Every structure is written in structure tokens, then in C-alpha cells.
Amino acid sequence: MSINGRYVRIATKFWTDEKVIDLDSETKVLYLYVLSCPHSNMAGYYRLPKPYILADLELSSKGLTKGFDKLLKKGLIKYCETSSVILIPNYYKYNTIQNNNQAKGASNRTSELPKNSLVEEYVKAVKTYADNHEKELCKGLPKGLTKGFGNTDSDSDSELDSDSELDSEAEAGTEAEEKKAPAAVLNIQKEITKLFNRTFGGLPSPHQVEILISYLEDGLEIGVIKLAMKETSKNNAKSLKYTTTILDRWIDKNIKTAEKAKMAIEEYERSKQNGKQISKYDRREEERTPKEEIFNS
């Protein structure tokens, strides 16, 4: 199954596995999504905010909660609510690490994760299914959170750092900082709403705003989102999926500043001027899916 040029192994046993066979169809689709969605990585341990799922699968909040609870109870996934990080415990069982380069690639991805309560669970999965690459896979992991701290799975038992960093941060929250936070969030929401309205000719839903704001949490500048919206408008695309595809590919290429995004777009424009012709078929496809060259420059 392709994910931005990457493939994930899903065994045919999936459909007869004792933990999957009695799941309802909607929950099976949710599990397949978790295994193969465009936000995933080669470690099966990645950040997946629930608004992403709601938008991609067009589920209701109730439907998502119901499916998530079933997958958690079956032990098919583990999830940290605080950081929106998900773990597929048996991912390496079916997607084995073939060599040290792959291990390094997986390690690079997991090192970018925020603090979460699943670190020890991931280490346990590595020891079970990829112990020959344990040293590399566990290098640079983020710090863990305490047991049950914002975690929907009660099996996680990672410890707080010895300096009690989380407690210190909580105590450091002054009244002034608490007053600043809502204003800052409100300003970002207003700007995102304005960009969305300008691009799609209508106001976004709360979930759509959350999806776009999450890219700022991933380290992208607001200018990068503006440029992605501009490209969406320029190509007459009418779907937020077009914009998020651009942003996801730029993240994959470590394009997180407006300057780098402009360079990628300019390089693509130059390549067209140098003789690249878009066929009629490509033009029809371009209305639905952004062209690869824009993001791979």
C-alpha cells in the first residue's frame, strides 16, 4: 500500500486475525487507516491528531470514539491524548527492519515526536519484533510522560524525568501567561479562517481549523500555509485535501519556512518554462491532486 511513495505491509491474515475478525466494518476501516494513512511513518509510532482522522474518513466524533475504544481494548493501538501520538505495537512484526539504514530512518522519525506516554511501550515493541536493531531504533527517543498522564491506554508506565520538568512547567504558568495564550490562539484561528475563506470561498469548520493549526505545531511557519493555500487557489482546487497534501509533502522534504517553500515553487515553475508540457490528461488530474514536481524540487 503506497504512502507518498512508501509501502506498508498488511498481511492477508488481517481479515481473519482473532483481534480483527469480530470488529465492525467501520472499525476495520479505521484500523486500516491507522496502519496506512499519509500521516504515518516507518516506525508505526507517529503523531495523529484525531481531527485528521475525522477529516480523512469523514467520521462523526461519536463514531471515532467508538472505534478508537475498540482498538484500544484489543491492544491493536495505544494512544497518548496529551501529545496525539499513536503507537501500533505489532507494526514491526509485519514491517520488519531489513538493515541499519532503515533503522536510522525510523529513528529519525521517532526522534521528532513530542513528549508522550508511549515511549516505553515502543521500546517494548522494538525488543519484541526488532531486537537486532534495538540500539539504533531507540536512539533519540522523546522523553516520556507519567503513567496515565493524558493517555487513553493504562498499560503505559513510563516515569517522569528526575527534574520533574512537567511539574515545574505547570507551576511556572503565571496569570500573565494564561491571559496571553487565548489571545495568541485566537489570532491564529482568525488568520487561518481568513486564509481558508479567501481560498475556498467559505468559512471553515472547527475541525478544518484544527487541522491547519496542527501544521504550525509541526514547525511550519504560517507563511508556508499561506503559500500552500495560494497554490491551491492558483490551481482552482476546491478541497482542503489539496492543501494538506502540499503541506505533508513539504514536511517530508523538510520545507518548513516560507523561503524554502517559495524556492520549491519557483523551481517547479522554471522546470515548466524549460520545456515541461502538461498534457490534457494531466490538467484534469491536476484539478484533484497537486503535481509531484512542486513538492519534490
ABEGO torsion letter per residue (X at the ends): XBBGGBBBBBBAAAAABAAAAABBAAAAAAAAAAAABAABBAAGBBBBBAAAAAAAAGBBAAAAAAAAAAAAAAGABBBBAAAGBBBBAAAAAABBBABAAAAAAAAAAAAABBBBAAAAAAAAAAAAAAAAAAAAAABGBBBBBBBGBGBABAABABBBBAAGAAAAAAAABBAAAAAAAAAAAAAAAAAAAAAAAAAAGBBBBAAAAAAAAAAAAAGBBAAAAAAAAAAAAAAGBABAAAAAAAAAAAAAAGBABAAAAAAAAAAAAAAAAAGBBBBAAAAAAAAABBBAAAAAX
